[in-house]
Amino acid sequence: MMRKNIGRKRLAVALATVIVASGAAFVGGQRPPVVQPSAAAPTIVAAAILAVAPATTAAAVERPPAVVVNEGPLPVRIAAADRGRLAAEMSRWKTRHPRKLVDVIAELAEKQPLPLPATFLLSIAWSETRGKILAVSPAGAAGLAQATPAAYLSEGLRGKIFVTNGYLMGTRAYIMKKPLGDALTIAEPLLKRNTPEARQRARKLVREAIRLRQEGMEELEALRPVANETFVRRIAEGDAHNLATLRELERLIERGAPRAEMKRFDARVQRDYTFLRNLQRVGWARYQRELTSRRDALLRVRFGQNPAMVIQTRPYEAGEYLGKALDARFSPTLMAEFLAAHLATKQRQARDLGIAEESLPAWTAALYNGGSVNVKRMRAGLIGSLRETQKYMQAVPLRTARLERVLG
């Protein structure tokens, strides 16, 4: 029987974000090769997982309880009867192969301590894939926990990772456009009302934007072992471009620049942001097509069936094969290990943000879905709303509590 540690304090959480942006001067560069390293990358603290999580809904009559983190967690044996009860509950959520999903997480719980209860891991896994463990997202995330290559490599785990130029290009654009997005967030209100009060607020925000401009770059650092020197050089150039842009905005604010000058600045930054946003979308879309195509080709040869049929009927067997032949993220076993490691990282990030212990699970879920790069910007006042992450951080503890009640 799994240990329960469910708190009853009401969550009163709000989370917010805007999709932020960056410049175009640093995007070109030599095309790096497709790389599949056999050795694990150095351990680096991960930033946001860029997966696009499915929308989650919680019953209106339920209040999201806080799931309190286990103190001094130990490996926990989950009896076969309890696994069956968990699988039966998850089958009511329209989960693909619920018993196999439960078994993968239960076996991990018996092998190593988990940062949160196994029911919490099951809730995250369900939120990410609904049990469709061989899915590839538009952001290049794959597998049971929907990990991106950057997130997987940042945890220093073993196995192959399929990385292409499209993924590197898209991820660099995604991260490096954020400071320019901050510049737009700060500048655009001044085009409507350039009062002393508005400029005072803008001064504070631009200082925060400069301080946070390198948030998320650890994702790019994690990709260094599978990228070339051009990739690394373009990041440095992009950071310099971002800093110069924010410093320029700071000067415009300090001297109360006229609207026409602010408008020219805004238009130039918007152009750079749009370029990088489009580059991100194109790069990730290309990567999704390439990874999906390789996955399906290997499944067709290995199983002699339509890949869609294999994915539907034999995903766990197929996933372990693909984890060795193509990308470790398709392996259910390795993805369960990643899920535990990445949740531990996100839990540390939540504590670093000063989150109260009773709210840690909700914010750990939020950081898994949205990333510290966005949470820190929200706390600094640079971010608007992030409805998806707000739903996610409320729904994951609710579903965890439902699973715990089944065990009770």
C-alpha positions as CSV (number, residue, x, y, z in Angstrom):
1,M,0.0,0.0,0.0
2,M,1.4,3.4,-0.9
3,R,1.9,5.9,1.8
4,K,-0.5,8.8,1.7
5,N,0.4,12.3,2.7
6,I,-2.5,14.4,1.5
7,G,-2.9,17.9,3.1
8,R,-6.3,19.6,3.2
9,K,-5.3,23.2,2.9
10,R,-7.0,25.1,0.1
11,L,-4.9,26.1,-2.8
12,A,-5.3,29.7,-3.7
13,V,-2.8,29.9,-6.5
14,A,-2.6,32.0,-9.7
15,L,-0.1,31.7,-12.3
16,A,0.6,33.8,-15.4
17,T,2.7,34.1,-18.5
18,V,3.0,35.6,-21.9
19,I,4.8,34.1,-24.8
20,V,7.8,36.3,-24.9
21,A,10.2,37.1,-27.6
22,S,13.7,37.8,-29.0
23,G,15.7,39.1,-32.0
24,A,16.7,38.0,-35.4
25,A,20.3,39.1,-35.7
26,F,21.6,35.8,-34.3
27,V,19.5,33.1,-35.9
28,G,21.5,32.0,-39.0
29,G,24.3,29.6,-39.0
30,Q,25.8,26.4,-40.3
31,R,23.5,23.4,-40.4
32,P,24.6,20.9,-37.7
33,P,24.3,17.2,-38.3
34,V,21.7,14.9,-36.8
35,V,23.3,13.6,-33.6
36,Q,22.4,10.5,-31.5
37,P,24.9,10.5,-28.6
38,S,25.3,7.2,-26.7
39,A,26.7,8.8,-23.6
40,A,24.7,10.9,-21.3
41,A,25.1,14.7,-21.3
42,P,26.6,16.4,-18.2
43,T,24.0,17.1,-15.5
44,I,22.6,20.6,-15.8
45,V,19.6,22.1,-14.0
46,A,16.8,21.9,-16.5
47,A,14.6,24.7,-17.5
48,A,11.0,24.5,-18.9
49,I,9.7,21.5,-20.6
50,L,8.3,22.9,-23.8
51,A,5.7,20.2,-24.3
52,V,2.2,21.4,-25.1
53,A,0.2,19.6,-22.5
54,P,-3.4,18.6,-23.2
55,A,-6.0,20.8,-21.6
56,T,-7.1,19.6,-18.1
57,T,-10.4,20.2,-16.4
58,A,-11.4,19.7,-12.7
59,A,-14.9,19.2,-11.4
60,A,-16.4,22.5,-10.2
61,V,-17.5,21.1,-6.9
62,E,-14.1,19.9,-5.9
63,R,-11.5,22.1,-4.3
64,P,-7.9,21.2,-5.2
65,P,-6.2,19.8,-2.1
66,A,-2.5,20.2,-1.5
67,V,-0.4,17.0,-1.9
68,V,2.3,17.3,0.8
69,V,5.7,16.1,-0.3
70,N,6.9,13.0,1.5
71,E,9.6,13.7,4.1
72,G,12.5,11.4,3.7
73,P,10.9,9.3,0.9
74,L,11.8,5.6,0.7
75,P,11.1,3.0,-2.0
76,V,7.5,1.8,-1.7
77,R,6.1,-1.5,-2.6
78,I,2.7,-1.2,-4.4
79,A,0.7,-4.4,-4.1
80,A,-0.9,-6.0,-7.2
81,A,-4.4,-5.3,-5.8
82,D,-3.5,-1.6,-5.4
83,R,-2.1,-1.5,-8.9
84,G,-5.4,-2.9,-10.1
85,R,-7.4,-0.3,-8.3
86,L,-5.3,2.5,-9.6
87,A,-5.6,1.1,-13.2
88,A,-9.3,0.8,-12.8
89,E,-9.6,4.4,-11.8
90,M,-7.4,5.6,-14.6
91,S,-9.4,3.6,-17.1
92,R,-12.4,5.8,-16.2
93,W,-10.3,8.7,-17.3
94,K,-10.0,7.2,-20.8
95,T,-6.4,6.2,-20.4
96,R,-4.7,4.1,-23.0
97,H,-3.3,0.8,-21.4
98,P,-3.8,2.0,-17.8
99,R,-2.4,-1.1,-16.1
100,K,0.8,-0.9,-18.0
101,L,1.2,2.8,-17.1
102,V,0.6,2.0,-13.5
103,D,3.0,-0.9,-13.5
104,V,5.8,1.3,-15.0
105,I,5.5,3.9,-12.2
106,A,4.9,1.3,-9.5
107,E,8.1,-0.6,-10.5
108,L,10.0,2.7,-10.3
109,A,8.6,3.4,-6.9
110,E,9.8,0.0,-5.7
111,K,13.3,0.6,-7.1
112,Q,14.1,4.1,-5.9
113,P,12.7,6.9,-3.6
114,L,10.4,9.3,-5.4
115,P,10.3,13.1,-4.9
116,L,6.5,12.9,-4.7
117,P,4.0,10.0,-4.3
118,A,3.7,7.6,-7.2
119,T,0.1,8.8,-7.6
120,F,1.4,12.3,-8.3
121,L,3.7,10.8,-11.1
122,L,0.7,9.0,-12.5
123,S,-1.3,12.2,-12.6
124,I,1.5,14.0,-14.4
125,A,2.0,11.2,-16.9
126,W,-1.8,11.1,-17.6
127,S,-1.8,14.9,-18.1
128,E,1.0,14.7,-20.6
129,T,-0.2,11.8,-22.8
130,R,-3.5,10.2,-21.6
131,G,-1.4,7.0,-21.9
132,K,-0.4,7.5,-25.5
133,I,3.2,7.1,-24.6
134,L,4.7,7.2,-28.1
135,A,3.3,10.6,-28.9
136,V,5.5,13.4,-30.3
137,S,4.3,17.0,-29.6
138,P,4.6,20.0,-31.8
139,A,7.3,21.3,-29.5
140,G,9.4,18.1,-30.0
141,A,8.5,16.5,-26.7
142,A,8.2,12.7,-26.8
143,G,7.3,9.7,-24.6
144,L,5.4,9.0,-21.5
145,A,6.5,12.2,-19.7
146,Q,6.7,14.3,-22.9
147,A,10.3,15.3,-22.5
148,T,12.1,17.5,-24.9
149,P,15.7,16.6,-25.9
150,A,16.9,19.6,-23.9
151,A,15.0,18.6,-20.8
152,Y,16.2,15.0,-21.0
153,L,19.8,15.9,-21.5
154,S,19.7,18.4,-18.7
155,E,18.9,15.6,-16.3
156,G,22.1,13.7,-17.3
157,L,20.2,10.4,-18.1
158,R,21.5,7.6,-20.3
159,G,20.5,6.7,-23.8
160,K,20.2,8.0,-27.4
161,I,18.5,11.3,-28.2
162,F,17.4,12.1,-31.7
163,V,18.4,15.7,-32.4
164,T,18.3,17.6,-35.7
165,N,19.1,21.0,-37.0
166,G,15.3,21.8,-36.9
167,Y,15.1,21.1,-33.2
168,L,18.2,23.1,-32.4
169,M,17.1,26.0,-34.5
170,G,13.6,26.0,-33.0
171,T,14.7,25.7,-29.4
172,R,17.3,28.5,-29.8
173,A,14.7,30.8,-31.3
174,Y,12.2,29.9,-28.5
175,I,14.6,30.7,-25.7
176,M,16.5,33.7,-27.2
177,K,13.3,35.5,-28.2
178,K,12.1,35.9,-24.6
179,P,14.0,39.0,-23.6
180,L,12.8,40.8,-26.7
181,G,9.3,39.8,-25.7
182,D,9.9,41.4,-22.4
183,A,11.0,44.6,-24.2
184,L,7.7,44.6,-26.1
185,T,5.7,44.0,-22.9
186,I,7.4,47.1,-21.3
187,A,7.4,49.4,-24.4
188,E,3.9,48.9,-25.7
189,P,2.0,50.4,-22.7
190,L,4.2,53.6,-23.1
191,L,2.8,54.0,-26.6
192,K,-0.6,54.5,-25.1
193,R,0.2,56.5,-22.0
194,N,3.7,57.9,-21.4
195,T,3.2,59.4,-18.0
196,P,5.7,59.8,-15.2
197,E,3.9,57.0,-13.3
198,A,4.0,54.7,-16.4
199,R,7.7,55.4,-16.9
200,Q,8.4,54.6,-13.3
201,R,6.8,51.2,-13.7
202,A,8.6,50.7,-17.0
203,R,12.0,51.4,-15.2
204,K,11.3,48.7,-12.7
205,L,10.3,46.2,-15.3
206,V,13.3,46.9,-17.6
207,R,15.6,46.2,-14.6
208,E,13.8,42.9,-14.1
209,A,14.0,42.1,-17.8
210,I,17.8,42.7,-17.8
211,R,18.2,40.5,-14.7
212,L,16.1,37.7,-16.1
213,R,17.4,37.8,-19.7
214,Q,19.4,34.6,-19.4
215,E,16.7,32.6,-17.8
216,G,16.1,29.4,-19.8
217,M,19.5,29.4,-21.4
218,E,20.4,26.3,-19.4
219,E,18.3,24.4,-21.9
220,L,20.6,25.6,-24.7
221,E,23.7,24.7,-22.6
222,A,22.3,21.2,-22.2
223,L,22.2,20.9,-26.0
224,R,25.9,21.8,-26.3
225,P,27.1,18.2,-26.6
226,V,24.8,17.5,-29.6
227,A,25.3,20.9,-31.4
228,N,28.2,22.6,-33.2
229,E,30.2,25.7,-32.5
230,T,27.9,27.8,-34.7
231,F,25.0,27.0,-32.4
232,V,27.0,28.1,-29.4
233,R,28.3,31.2,-31.0
234,R,24.8,32.3,-32.1
235,I,23.6,32.1,-28.5
236,A,26.3,34.4,-27.4
237,E,25.5,36.8,-30.2
238,G,21.8,36.6,-29.3
239,D,22.4,37.4,-25.7
240,A,24.5,40.5,-26.6
241,H,21.7,41.6,-29.0
242,N,19.1,41.1,-26.3
243,L,21.1,43.1,-23.7
244,A,21.7,45.9,-26.1
245,T,18.0,46.1,-26.9
246,L,17.0,46.2,-23.3
247,R,19.6,48.9,-22.5
248,E,18.3,50.9,-25.4
249,L,14.8,50.7,-24.0
250,E,16.2,51.7,-20.6
251,R,17.6,54.9,-22.1
252,L,14.4,55.7,-24.0
253,I,12.5,55.4,-20.7
254,E,15.0,57.6,-18.8
255,R,14.8,60.5,-21.1
256,G,11.1,60.2,-21.8
257,A,11.5,59.6,-25.5
258,P,8.6,60.9,-27.7
259,R,6.0,58.5,-29.0
260,A,7.4,58.4,-32.5
261,E,10.8,57.2,-31.3
262,M,9.2,54.6,-29.0
263,K,7.0,53.5,-31.9
264,R,10.1,52.9,-34.1
265,F,11.7,50.9,-31.4
266,D,8.6,48.8,-30.8
267,A,8.3,48.1,-34.6
268,R,11.9,47.0,-34.8
269,V,11.7,44.7,-31.8
270,Q,8.3,43.3,-33.0
271,R,9.9,42.5,-36.4
272,D,12.8,40.6,-34.7
273,Y,10.4,38.8,-32.4
274,T,8.1,37.7,-35.2
275,F,11.1,36.4,-37.2
276,L,12.2,34.2,-34.3
277,R,8.7,33.1,-33.4
278,N,8.3,31.9,-37.0
279,L,11.7,30.2,-37.0
280,Q,10.8,28.4,-33.8
281,R,7.6,27.1,-35.3
282,V,9.2,26.0,-38.6
283,G,12.1,24.3,-36.8
284,W,9.9,22.4,-34.4
285,A,7.4,21.4,-37.0
286,R,10.2,20.0,-39.1
287,Y,11.6,18.1,-36.2
288,Q,8.2,16.6,-35.3
289,R,7.8,15.3,-38.9
290,E,11.4,13.9,-38.9
291,L,11.1,12.1,-35.5
292,T,7.6,10.8,-36.3
293,S,8.8,9.5,-39.7
294,R,11.8,7.7,-38.2
295,R,9.6,6.2,-35.4
296,D,7.1,4.9,-37.9
297,A,9.7,3.5,-40.3
298,L,11.4,1.5,-37.5
299,L,8.1,0.2,-36.2
300,R,7.1,-1.0,-39.7
301,V,10.3,-2.9,-40.2
302,R,10.5,-4.3,-36.7
303,F,6.9,-5.5,-36.3
304,G,5.8,-5.9,-39.9
305,Q,2.6,-4.0,-39.2
306,N,1.1,-0.6,-39.9
307,P,2.9,1.7,-37.3
308,A,-0.4,3.2,-36.2
309,M,-1.6,-0.3,-35.2
310,V,1.6,-1.0,-33.3
311,I,1.3,2.3,-31.5
312,Q,-2.2,1.5,-30.5
313,T,-1.9,-2.1,-29.5
314,R,1.8,-2.7,-28.4
315,P,3.1,0.7,-27.3
316,Y,5.1,-0.5,-24.3
317,E,6.9,-3.2,-26.2
318,A,7.4,-0.9,-29.1
319,G,8.6,1.9,-26.8
320,E,11.4,-0.2,-25.3
321,Y,12.6,-1.1,-28.8
322,L,12.5,2.5,-30.0
323,G,14.2,3.6,-26.8
324,K,17.3,1.6,-27.9
325,A,17.0,2.0,-31.6
326,L,16.0,5.7,-31.9
327,D,15.5,7.8,-28.9
328,A,15.5,7.0,-25.1
329,R,12.4,9.1,-24.6
330,F,10.2,6.4,-26.2
331,S,11.2,3.9,-23.5
332,P,8.5,3.8,-20.8
333,T,11.1,2.7,-18.3
334,L,13.6,5.5,-19.0
335,M,10.8,8.0,-19.2
336,A,9.6,7.0,-15.7
337,E,13.1,7.7,-14.5
338,F,13.2,11.0,-16.3
339,L,9.8,11.9,-14.8
340,A,11.0,11.4,-11.2
341,A,14.3,13.2,-11.9
342,H,12.6,16.2,-13.6
343,L,10.0,16.5,-10.8
344,A,12.8,16.6,-8.3
345,T,14.3,19.4,-10.3
346,K,11.0,21.3,-10.5
347,Q,10.4,20.8,-6.8
348,R,13.8,22.3,-6.0
349,Q,12.9,25.3,-8.3
350,A,9.7,25.7,-6.4
351,R,11.5,25.8,-3.1
352,D,14.0,28.3,-4.5
353,L,11.1,30.6,-5.4
354,G,10.0,30.5,-1.8
355,I,6.9,28.4,-2.3
356,A,5.3,27.2,1.0
357,E,5.6,23.5,1.6
358,E,1.8,22.9,1.4
359,S,1.7,24.4,-2.0
360,L,4.9,22.7,-3.4
361,P,3.0,20.0,-5.3
362,A,0.8,22.4,-7.2
363,W,3.8,24.7,-8.1
364,T,5.9,21.7,-8.9
365,A,3.3,20.7,-11.5
366,A,3.1,24.3,-12.7
367,L,6.9,24.4,-13.2
368,Y,6.8,21.1,-15.1
369,N,4.2,22.5,-17.4
370,G,5.2,26.1,-17.7
371,G,8.8,26.3,-16.6
372,S,10.7,28.6,-14.2
373,V,11.6,30.9,-17.1
374,N,7.9,31.9,-17.2
375,V,7.2,31.7,-13.4
376,K,10.0,34.1,-12.6
377,R,8.9,36.6,-15.2
378,M,5.4,36.4,-13.8
379,R,6.6,37.1,-10.3
380,A,8.6,40.1,-11.7
381,G,5.5,41.5,-13.4
382,L,6.6,40.7,-17.0
383,I,4.0,38.0,-17.6
384,G,0.2,38.1,-18.2
385,S,-1.9,34.9,-17.9
386,L,-1.1,31.3,-18.6
387,R,-4.5,29.6,-18.5
388,E,-3.1,26.2,-19.4
389,T,-0.5,26.1,-16.6
390,Q,-3.1,27.4,-14.1
391,K,-5.4,24.6,-15.0
392,Y,-2.5,22.1,-14.8
393,M,-1.3,23.1,-11.4
394,Q,-4.9,22.8,-10.0
395,A,-5.9,19.6,-11.8
396,V,-2.7,17.5,-11.0
397,P,-3.2,17.6,-7.2
398,L,-6.9,16.9,-7.7
399,R,-6.3,13.8,-9.7
400,T,-3.6,12.7,-7.3
401,A,-6.1,13.0,-4.5
402,R,-8.6,10.9,-6.4
403,L,-6.0,8.1,-6.9
404,E,-5.1,8.3,-3.2
405,R,-8.8,7.9,-2.2
406,V,-8.9,4.8,-4.4
407,L,-6.1,3.3,-2.4
408,G,-7.8,4.2,0.8
